[in-house]
Each structure stands twice: as structure tokens, then as C-alpha cells.
């Protein structure tokens, strides 16, 4: 019976077959590198610059994200403000608590270095995925490169701030990818946007933008199928329109989020006093935004057949958002990076000679990978002081000296430093005038803040209760001069952009 058995080698791969399979896979990877070679330096440029500039990305929102996570970890979710004088007792909706816990967790494990590298991972992955979506959508490497280069410039100033929004950017790209895929070929995968929105609702307030884009897909789906029997499309369209709204309120603060979003998006003081909430005016900084916007609109007019209806509506929606506020430029940039290259391909002549330099392409890829690895290694071995060079220990020492002379002194700090001080000197809680949570301030208080900085009538009375001032030279230079002209004021520290001034005679 044994001699009639089938040879087992017919069903199991021989070593030579395994070698052939491995060779084919390796050849496939080399072919992929050949096709995508020009994208490596584009992604490398973004990642290397992002990583090398980390100290400049540690800003007020960064410290707030870390301190907020610290507060939640040690005291639980807050309900009323106990940290600042101006907002004391006001209802505090810590909507970003999950994002803050993420950054504080990294901070607890590896200090500001690891927290900032978490920002690099989130922002870098979002940029990379946007390029992946563009290629998945059918754009050529050439067109992706053309759109990616000005996009990097826009991303530098619109997203290079380590904060909870860094995680929201990644969620935005994932949600938009699912929406584009569903608009082209409807499937149940689009429902994955719902858990992403729920996570986003506990990370950053921009979840409202993501929910609106999902609802826009539901409306578009209904319009495209309105002539069909309603039972075939109405339930799905209704779910896509209603469920995102519910996801926005999937938070421990669900009952308070309505008021929170109203304060965030309906506060006229934000446009007057916070630069990123102002309309996007043409200037050198926003020139690439207008360039991509005009190009996108022109290409839609010329090559509209290359996009489905939802993709065109999506581009228009985020363009209007980008025109409305500076912070909206980020969302338009990412969507344009995903969709505009497809339109650009249709307008350009085919380039059949591109990407034929095999050795050069491999060298380009290897150089890019090595460059990023070296940059990451160089940054990883830097001491904490390199990352926090704008927040020197000498300034904290000066504050401690004043605190020793004037126990329980009240502090007026620029919002750039307020949460840094609260994290490094927790005993200042309840004695610091304000921090970066402008949504807790009234319009009158925001006006008072501007009046103090401009030294208009009454500013001396407003600062009289404070005996310690931690100011930012670029924003508060004139205020510092005015304070130092007052009797008994003393310069305690100046350096790295920080000015520390004490007034021993201030009332407490």
C-alpha cells in the first residue's frame, strides 16, 4: 500500500520553491521601491524637519496636554477650575482628557523627550497616510510630489505644536480615507468611522469637523439614490447623518459638551485675541494655501469627472473651513494632498520616462532612510534641557527665590508658561492668573488681557494684586518695561525669551 501513496513533495513546498518565493517577494519589494522612490525624500523631508525642530514644537498647548493628563491621573476628571484666579470656580469641561493622558503617559515614562516623539509619530503617520491615500486613489508619484511640497510648508506652521490635536490629525486622515472609499464603493467599512469619532470626541474638539464630514457623506448618499426605493437607502443615509452627532457626545462630559462647543466655536473673543481663530488672510505664510486652493478649484472645473460627487463636496467643505479660520488650513491641506494629485494627473501630460534610474532611486531611498534614522538617533540622545531650552531651570530658580521671600505670592504669567509652571511648581495652583484655557474666560476678561499687554488706562490697577510676573519677551516686552518703571519692581531673570519680574509691594 505504501508504494501507491502520493509523494508528499507535491503538497509541501521544497526548499528550492521557498527560495523562489522569497526571491519573487524580494523582487516585488525592489519594484515597489523603484515606483515610490521619489516619495521617500518627500516623507523624509517632513519627518527629519519635524524631528529636528522638536524644541520649537514644545509650546503652551504642549504643556497643557501634559499637565492636563497629570491632573486627571492624580485627581480624576475635573468639573470646576481650581487652578487659576480668573476662571476660579467655573465649569471646566476637560474634553481632551484622553489625548492628555496619552501625552502625560509618555511624559511619565520618558519626560518631554518621549512626549515630543509621540507627537512626531502621530503627525508623521498622518502625513504618510495622506500620501498613501493619494497613491491608493490613483495619483502618480509625480503629482503627489508637486502637491506634497507646498503642503509641508503649510503643515509646518499649522500642526507643528505637540498637543492633543496631533492625535486628532491622524484620526482625521483615517476617517477621510474611509469616507472616500465608501463614496466610491459603499460598504460596511464606513461604520468604522463611528468608533474613531468616539475616540476623537475624547481627544480634541475638532471631532465636530470629522462628524460633519461623515454626515455630509450621508446627505450625498441620499441625494444620489433619491430616485431608488427609499427602503434601500434611507436607513443607511439616516445612520450616517445621525450617528456622528451621537458620537460627538460620547464622553464623560456628554451633558456639558453642547455648551463647551458653543463656547469654543461661537466665542467672538477668540477671533479677536487668538490668532489661529482669525480668517485666513493672504500673506507669505498662507501663500501655499491659496496656491493649492486655486489650483484645486481650477482642476475641479477642468477635470471634475476624475472625482465622485462626495470628493468634490469634501474639497469644497474643507476649503471653506480653511478660509474661515487659520486653524482650518490644516484640514484642507490634508484633504488636498489626498485628492488634488488625481486631478493634477489628468491635466498634465504623461511622463513615461520617469523613474527608470534604478541605482539612483535605490540610493535616494537609502539616503533618506539613513538620514531620518541618524536624525532620530541624534535627537534621542539629547538631554531634557535641549528640548526645554525655552523653559530654563534658571527661570524656575528665580521664581523659587521670589516665593521664598513672598510666600503665597500671586503670579501673572503669559499663557505660554502658565501650564509649564503648574506642572513644575504644583503649589502655584490657585495663585496663577490664567492659563491657555481661553474658553474659560469671558469676553471682558479677554479684553482685559489685551489691555494689560497694551498698557491702556487702568492696567496698573489690574496687575496690582500680582507680585510675580513671568512674561514672554516677544509678546510682553513693552509690558515688562512698564512694570520695571514701577516703584519696587525688580528684574529677577531674563533669558531664553523669558522675563521674570517681582514686585514685593504688590498686595496679596
C-alpha positions as CSV (number, residue, x, y, z in Angstrom):
1,X,0.0,0.0,0.0
2,X,2.9,2.4,0.7
3,X,4.2,2.3,-2.8
4,X,0.9,3.8,-4.1
5,X,1.0,6.8,-1.8
6,X,1.2,10.2,-3.3
7,X,4.6,11.9,-2.9
8,X,4.4,14.4,-0.1
9,X,6.6,16.9,-2.0
10,X,3.7,17.5,-4.3
11,X,1.8,19.1,-1.5
12,X,4.6,20.7,0.6
13,X,7.0,23.4,-0.8
14,X,10.6,22.2,-1.3
15,X,13.5,24.4,-0.2
16,X,14.0,25.5,-3.8
17,X,10.4,26.5,-4.1
18,X,10.7,28.5,-0.9
19,X,13.8,30.2,-2.2
20,X,12.0,31.1,-5.5
21,X,9.0,32.5,-3.5
22,X,11.4,34.6,-1.3
23,X,13.2,35.8,-4.5
24,X,9.9,36.9,-6.0
25,X,8.9,38.7,-2.9
26,X,12.2,40.5,-2.7
27,X,11.9,41.4,-6.4
28,X,8.5,42.8,-5.7
29,X,9.8,45.0,-2.9
30,X,12.5,46.3,-5.1
31,X,10.0,47.1,-7.8
32,X,7.8,48.9,-5.3
33,X,10.9,51.0,-4.1
34,X,11.5,51.8,-7.8
35,X,8.0,53.1,-8.2
36,X,7.8,55.1,-5.0
37,X,11.4,56.3,-4.8
38,X,10.7,60.0,-5.2
39,X,8.2,59.9,-2.3
40,X,10.9,58.8,0.2
41,X,12.7,62.1,0.3
42,X,9.4,63.9,0.5
43,X,8.3,62.0,3.5
44,X,11.9,62.1,4.8
45,X,12.0,65.9,4.5
46,X,8.9,66.2,6.6
47,X,10.0,63.7,9.3
48,X,13.5,64.9,9.5
49,X,12.5,68.6,9.8
50,X,9.7,67.7,12.3
51,X,12.1,65.7,14.5
52,X,15.0,68.2,14.3
53,X,12.7,71.1,15.3
54,X,11.1,69.5,18.4
55,X,12.2,72.2,20.9
56,X,10.2,74.7,18.8
57,X,7.2,72.4,19.0
58,X,7.0,72.5,22.8
59,X,4.5,75.3,23.3
60,X,1.7,76.3,25.6
61,X,-0.7,73.7,24.3
62,X,2.0,71.0,24.8
63,X,2.4,71.8,28.5
64,X,-1.4,71.9,28.8
65,X,-1.7,68.5,27.3
66,X,0.9,67.1,29.7
67,X,-0.3,68.9,32.7
68,X,-3.9,68.0,31.9
69,X,-3.0,64.3,31.9
70,X,-1.1,64.8,35.1
71,X,-4.2,66.4,36.7
72,X,-6.6,63.6,35.6
73,X,-4.1,60.9,36.7
74,X,-3.8,62.4,40.2
75,X,-7.2,64.0,40.8
76,X,-9.6,62.4,38.3
77,X,-11.7,64.2,35.7
78,X,-12.2,67.8,36.7
79,X,-15.5,69.6,36.8
80,X,-14.6,73.1,38.1
81,X,-11.5,75.2,37.7
82,X,-9.3,75.4,40.8
83,X,-6.1,76.3,39.0
84,X,-6.4,79.9,38.0
85,X,-7.7,83.1,39.6
86,X,-9.6,84.5,36.6
87,X,-11.6,81.3,36.0
88,X,-11.8,80.0,39.5
89,X,-15.0,78.0,40.2
90,X,-16.1,78.0,36.5
91,X,-17.3,74.8,34.9
92,X,-14.3,73.0,33.4
93,X,-15.0,70.6,30.6
94,X,-11.8,68.7,30.0
95,X,-12.9,67.4,26.6
96,X,-9.3,66.4,25.6
97,X,-8.7,64.1,28.6
98,X,-7.8,61.0,26.6
99,X,-5.3,62.9,24.4
100,X,-3.8,64.5,27.6
101,X,-3.5,61.1,29.2
102,X,-1.6,59.9,26.2
103,X,1.0,62.6,26.4
104,X,1.3,62.5,30.1
105,X,1.8,58.8,30.0
106,X,4.7,59.3,27.6
107,X,6.0,62.2,29.8
108,X,5.8,60.0,32.9
109,X,7.8,57.3,31.1
110,X,10.4,59.4,29.3
111,X,10.0,63.1,30.1
112,X,9.3,65.7,27.5
113,X,11.6,63.9,25.0
114,X,9.3,60.9,24.8
115,X,6.1,63.1,24.8
116,X,7.5,65.0,21.8
117,X,8.5,61.9,20.0
118,X,4.9,60.7,20.4
119,X,3.9,63.9,18.6
120,X,6.3,63.0,15.8
121,X,4.8,59.6,15.5
122,X,1.3,60.9,15.3
123,X,1.9,63.8,12.9
124,X,4.4,61.8,10.7
125,X,2.0,58.9,10.4
126,X,-0.9,61.2,9.4
127,X,1.3,62.8,6.7
128,X,2.5,59.4,5.4
129,X,-1.1,58.0,5.3
130,X,-2.3,61.1,3.4
131,X,0.3,60.3,0.7
132,X,-0.7,56.6,0.8
133,X,-4.4,57.6,0.2
134,X,-3.3,59.8,-2.7
135,X,-1.5,56.8,-4.3
136,X,-4.4,54.4,-3.5
137,X,-6.7,56.9,-5.2
138,X,-4.6,56.5,-8.4
139,X,-2.4,59.6,-8.3
140,X,1.1,59.3,-9.8
141,X,4.2,59.8,-7.8
142,X,5.0,63.0,-9.7
143,X,1.7,64.7,-8.9
144,X,1.8,63.7,-5.3
145,X,5.3,65.3,-5.0
146,X,4.0,68.5,-6.6
147,X,1.2,68.9,-4.0
148,X,3.2,67.5,-1.1
149,X,6.0,70.1,-1.2
150,X,3.8,73.2,-0.5
151,X,1.7,71.1,1.8
152,X,4.8,70.5,4.0
153,X,5.2,74.3,4.4
154,X,1.6,74.6,5.5
155,X,1.8,71.7,7.9
156,X,4.9,73.3,9.5
157,X,3.0,76.2,10.9
158,X,-0.5,74.7,11.2
159,X,0.3,71.4,13.0
160,X,3.9,71.6,14.5
161,X,2.7,72.0,18.0
162,X,2.8,68.9,20.2
163,X,-0.7,68.8,21.6
164,X,-3.8,66.6,21.7
165,X,-4.6,67.8,18.2
166,X,-1.6,65.8,16.9
167,X,-3.7,62.7,17.6
168,X,-6.7,64.2,16.0
169,X,-4.8,64.8,12.8
170,X,-4.2,61.1,12.5
171,X,-7.8,60.3,13.2
172,X,-8.9,62.9,10.6
173,X,-6.9,61.2,7.9
174,X,-8.2,57.7,8.8
175,X,-11.8,59.0,8.8
176,X,-11.5,60.8,5.5
177,X,-9.9,57.7,3.9
178,X,-12.9,55.6,5.0
179,X,-15.3,58.2,3.6
180,X,-13.6,58.5,0.3
181,X,-13.5,54.7,-0.1
182,X,-17.2,54.5,0.8
183,X,-18.2,57.3,-1.6
184,X,-16.6,55.3,-4.5
185,X,-17.7,51.8,-3.4
186,X,-20.2,51.7,-0.4
187,X,-19.5,49.1,2.2
188,X,-19.9,48.4,5.9
189,X,-16.3,49.6,6.4
190,X,-17.6,53.1,6.6
191,X,-19.1,52.3,10.1
192,X,-15.6,52.1,11.4
193,X,-15.8,55.9,11.4
194,X,-18.1,55.7,14.4
195,X,-15.6,54.2,16.9
196,X,-12.9,56.6,15.5
197,X,-15.2,59.6,16.2
198,X,-15.9,58.3,19.7
199,X,-12.2,58.2,20.4
200,X,-11.8,61.6,18.7
201,X,-14.6,63.1,20.9
202,X,-12.3,62.5,23.9
203,X,-9.2,63.8,22.3
204,X,-9.9,67.1,20.7
205,X,-12.8,69.4,19.8
206,X,-12.1,69.1,16.1
207,X,-14.2,65.9,16.2
208,X,-17.0,68.3,15.2
209,X,-15.3,68.6,11.8
210,X,-15.0,64.8,11.4
211,X,-18.6,64.3,12.3
212,X,-19.8,66.9,9.8
213,X,-17.8,65.2,7.1
214,X,-19.4,61.8,7.9
215,X,-22.9,63.5,7.9
216,X,-22.0,65.1,4.5
217,X,-21.4,61.6,3.1
218,X,-24.9,60.5,4.4
219,X,-26.5,63.5,2.7
220,X,-24.6,62.9,-0.5
221,X,-25.6,59.2,-0.4
222,X,-29.2,60.1,0.0
223,X,-29.2,62.6,-2.9
224,X,-27.5,60.2,-5.3
225,X,-30.1,57.4,-4.6
226,X,-33.2,59.5,-4.0
227,X,-34.9,58.0,-7.1
228,X,-34.5,54.5,-5.8
229,X,-36.9,52.9,-3.4
230,X,-36.3,54.7,-0.1
231,X,-36.1,51.4,1.9
232,X,-32.9,50.6,0.1
233,X,-31.0,53.7,1.0
234,X,-32.8,55.7,3.7
235,X,-31.7,53.6,6.8
236,X,-28.1,53.8,5.8
237,X,-28.2,57.5,4.9
238,X,-30.0,58.3,8.2
239,X,-27.4,56.3,10.2
240,X,-24.6,58.2,8.5
241,X,-26.3,61.5,9.4
242,X,-27.4,60.8,12.9
243,X,-24.8,58.5,14.4
244,X,-21.9,61.0,14.0
245,X,-23.8,63.5,16.2
246,X,-24.2,60.9,18.9
247,X,-20.5,60.0,18.6
248,X,-19.5,63.7,19.3
249,X,-21.3,63.4,22.7
250,X,-19.8,60.0,23.6
251,X,-17.9,61.4,26.6
252,X,-18.0,61.5,30.4
253,X,-18.9,65.2,29.8
254,X,-21.8,64.4,27.5
255,X,-24.3,66.7,29.2
256,X,-21.9,69.6,29.1
257,X,-20.4,69.3,25.7
258,X,-23.1,71.4,24.0
259,X,-22.1,74.4,26.0
260,X,-18.4,73.6,25.5
261,X,-18.7,73.5,21.7
262,X,-20.7,76.7,21.7
263,X,-18.0,78.5,23.7
264,X,-15.3,77.1,21.5
265,X,-16.8,77.9,18.1
266,X,-19.2,80.7,19.0
267,X,-16.9,82.9,21.2
268,X,-16.3,86.2,19.2
269,X,-13.4,86.9,21.5
270,X,-11.4,84.1,20.1
271,X,-11.2,85.7,16.6
272,X,-10.1,89.0,18.2
273,X,-7.5,87.6,20.6
274,X,-6.4,84.2,19.3
275,X,-4.5,84.3,16.0
276,X,-5.4,80.7,14.8
277,X,-9.1,81.5,15.0
278,X,-8.9,84.5,12.7
279,X,-9.8,84.4,9.0
280,X,-7.1,83.2,6.6
281,X,-5.8,86.4,5.1
282,X,-3.3,86.3,2.1
283,X,0.3,86.7,3.2
284,X,3.6,84.9,2.8
285,X,2.6,82.3,5.4
286,X,-0.7,81.4,3.7
287,X,0.5,81.8,0.1
288,X,0.8,78.0,-0.4
289,X,-2.7,77.5,0.9
290,X,-4.1,79.9,-1.7
291,X,-1.9,78.4,-4.4
292,X,-3.2,74.8,-3.7
293,X,-6.8,76.2,-3.3
294,X,-6.8,78.0,-6.6
295,X,-5.2,75.0,-8.3
296,X,-7.8,72.6,-6.8
297,X,-10.8,74.7,-7.8
298,X,-9.4,75.2,-11.3
299,X,-8.8,71.5,-11.7
300,X,-12.2,70.6,-10.4
301,X,-13.6,72.9,-13.1
302,X,-11.5,71.2,-15.8
303,X,-11.3,67.6,-14.6
304,X,-14.4,67.2,-12.4
305,X,-15.1,63.7,-13.8
306,X,-12.0,62.4,-12.0
307,X,-13.7,62.8,-8.7
308,X,-17.0,61.5,-7.4
309,X,-19.6,63.9,-6.1
310,X,-18.7,63.4,-2.4
311,X,-15.0,64.0,-3.1
312,X,-15.8,67.3,-4.7
313,X,-18.1,68.4,-1.9
314,X,-15.4,67.3,0.6
315,X,-12.8,69.5,-1.0
316,X,-15.2,72.5,-1.1
317,X,-16.2,72.0,2.5
318,X,-12.6,71.9,3.9
319,X,-11.7,74.8,1.6
320,X,-14.4,77.0,3.2
321,X,-13.2,75.8,6.6
322,X,-9.7,76.9,5.7
323,X,-10.8,80.3,4.5
324,X,-12.9,80.8,7.7
325,X,-10.0,80.3,10.2
326,X,-6.3,79.7,10.1
327,X,-6.7,76.5,12.1
328,X,-8.9,75.2,9.2
329,X,-6.0,75.4,6.8
330,X,-4.6,72.1,8.2
331,X,-7.7,70.1,7.3
332,X,-7.8,71.5,3.7
333,X,-4.1,70.7,3.3
334,X,-4.5,67.1,4.2
335,X,-7.6,66.5,2.0
336,X,-6.0,68.3,-0.9
337,X,-2.9,66.1,-0.5
338,X,-5.2,63.1,-0.8
339,X,-7.3,64.2,-3.8
340,X,-5.8,67.1,-5.7
341,X,-2.9,64.9,-7.2
342,X,-5.5,62.8,-9.1
343,X,-6.9,66.0,-10.7
344,X,-3.4,67.2,-11.5
345,X,-2.5,64.0,-13.3
346,X,-5.5,64.5,-15.6
347,X,-4.2,68.0,-16.5
348,X,-0.5,67.0,-17.0
349,X,1.0,65.2,-19.9
350,X,2.0,61.6,-19.2
351,X,5.7,61.2,-18.2
352,X,6.7,57.8,-19.5
353,X,10.4,58.4,-18.9
354,X,10.2,58.9,-15.1
355,X,11.6,56.5,-12.5
356,X,13.9,54.5,-14.7
357,X,17.1,55.2,-12.8
358,X,17.3,52.0,-10.7
359,X,20.6,52.5,-8.9
360,X,19.9,56.2,-8.3
361,X,16.4,55.5,-6.9
362,X,17.7,52.9,-4.5
363,X,20.5,55.3,-3.4
364,X,17.8,58.0,-2.9
365,X,15.8,55.7,-0.7
366,X,18.8,54.5,1.3
367,X,20.0,58.1,1.9
368,X,16.5,59.2,3.1
369,X,16.1,56.3,5.5
370,X,19.6,56.7,6.8
371,X,19.1,60.5,7.2
372,X,15.9,60.0,9.2
373,X,17.5,57.3,11.4
374,X,20.5,59.5,12.1
375,X,18.3,62.4,13.0
376,X,16.1,60.3,15.3
377,X,19.2,58.9,17.0
378,X,20.8,62.3,17.4
379,X,17.6,63.7,18.9
380,X,17.0,60.7,21.1
381,X,20.4,61.2,22.9
382,X,19.8,64.8,23.6
383,X,19.3,65.8,27.3
384,X,16.0,67.1,28.6
385,X,17.4,70.6,28.7
386,X,17.8,70.6,24.9
387,X,14.1,70.1,24.4
388,X,13.1,72.5,27.2
389,X,15.6,75.2,26.3
390,X,12.8,77.8,26.1
391,X,11.8,76.8,29.6
392,X,15.1,77.1,31.6
393,X,15.7,75.9,35.1
394,X,17.2,79.2,35.9
395,X,13.8,80.9,35.5
396,X,12.3,78.4,37.9
397,X,15.1,79.1,40.4
398,X,14.3,82.8,40.1
399,X,10.6,82.1,40.8
400,X,11.6,80.0,43.8
401,X,13.6,82.9,45.2
402,X,10.6,85.2,45.0
403,X,8.4,82.5,46.5
404,X,10.8,82.2,49.5
405,X,10.5,86.0,50.1
406,X,6.8,86.3,49.4
407,X,5.0,83.0,50.3
408,X,1.7,82.5,48.5
409,X,2.6,85.3,46.0
410,X,0.2,85.7,43.1
411,X,1.5,85.1,39.7
412,X,0.7,86.8,36.4
413,X,2.1,84.5,33.6
414,X,2.0,84.6,29.9
415,X,-0.2,81.6,28.7
416,X,3.0,80.2,27.1
417,X,4.4,79.5,30.6
418,X,1.3,79.1,32.8
419,X,0.8,75.3,32.5
420,X,4.6,74.7,32.5
421,X,4.7,76.5,35.9
422,X,1.7,74.5,37.1
423,X,3.4,71.2,36.2
424,X,6.8,72.1,37.5
425,X,5.5,74.0,40.6
426,X,2.1,72.5,41.6
427,X,2.0,74.7,44.6
428,X,1.1,77.6,42.3
429,X,-2.3,76.2,41.7
430,X,-5.0,78.7,42.6
431,X,-2.4,81.6,42.6
432,X,-1.8,82.0,38.9
433,X,-3.9,84.5,36.9
434,X,-4.8,82.5,33.8
435,X,-3.5,79.7,31.6
436,X,-4.1,78.6,28.0
437,X,-7.7,77.6,28.5
438,X,-9.2,80.7,27.0
439,X,-12.6,79.1,26.7
440,X,-13.0,79.5,30.4
441,X,-12.6,83.3,30.2
442,X,-15.3,85.8,29.5
443,X,-15.1,88.3,26.6
444,X,-14.5,91.0,29.2
445,X,-11.5,89.1,30.6
446,X,-10.0,88.6,27.2
447,X,-10.3,92.3,26.6
448,X,-8.6,93.0,29.9
449,X,-5.7,90.7,29.0
450,X,-5.2,92.7,25.8
451,X,-5.5,96.0,27.8
452,X,-2.8,94.9,30.2
453,X,-0.4,93.9,27.5
454,X,-1.0,97.2,25.7
455,X,-0.9,99.2,28.9
456,X,-4.1,101.1,28.3
457,X,-5.7,103.1,31.1
458,X,-6.3,101.0,34.2
459,X,-3.6,98.4,33.6
460,X,-1.7,99.2,36.7
461,X,-4.7,98.6,38.8
462,X,-5.3,95.3,37.0
463,X,-1.9,93.9,37.8
464,X,-1.7,95.4,41.4
465,X,-2.6,92.1,43.1
466,X,0.3,90.2,41.5
467,X,3.8,90.1,42.9
468,X,5.4,87.9,40.3
469,X,5.3,88.2,36.6
470,X,6.5,85.5,34.1
471,X,6.4,87.1,30.7
472,X,7.3,86.3,27.2
473,X,9.7,88.8,25.6
474,X,8.2,88.6,22.1
475,X,4.6,89.4,23.3
476,X,5.1,91.1,26.7
477,X,8.3,93.2,26.1
478,X,6.5,96.5,26.5
479,X,4.6,95.3,29.5
480,X,7.9,94.2,31.1
481,X,9.3,97.7,30.5
482,X,6.2,99.3,32.0
483,X,6.4,97.0,35.1
484,X,10.1,97.8,35.6
485,X,9.4,101.5,35.6
486,X,7.1,101.0,38.6
487,X,8.4,101.5,42.1
488,X,9.9,98.5,43.9
489,X,9.8,96.3,40.7
490,X,12.8,94.1,40.2
491,X,14.1,92.1,37.3
492,X,14.7,88.6,38.6
493,X,15.7,86.8,35.4
494,X,15.9,87.5,31.7
495,X,16.9,84.9,29.1
496,X,15.7,82.3,26.5
497,X,12.7,84.6,25.8
498,X,11.5,84.6,29.4
499,X,11.3,87.7,31.7
500,X,10.7,87.2,35.4
501,X,9.8,90.3,37.4
502,X,8.9,90.7,41.1
503,X,7.0,93.4,42.9
504,X,7.4,92.9,46.7
505,X,4.9,95.6,47.5
506,X,2.0,94.0,45.5
507,X,-1.0,93.2,47.6
508,X,-1.7,89.5,48.1
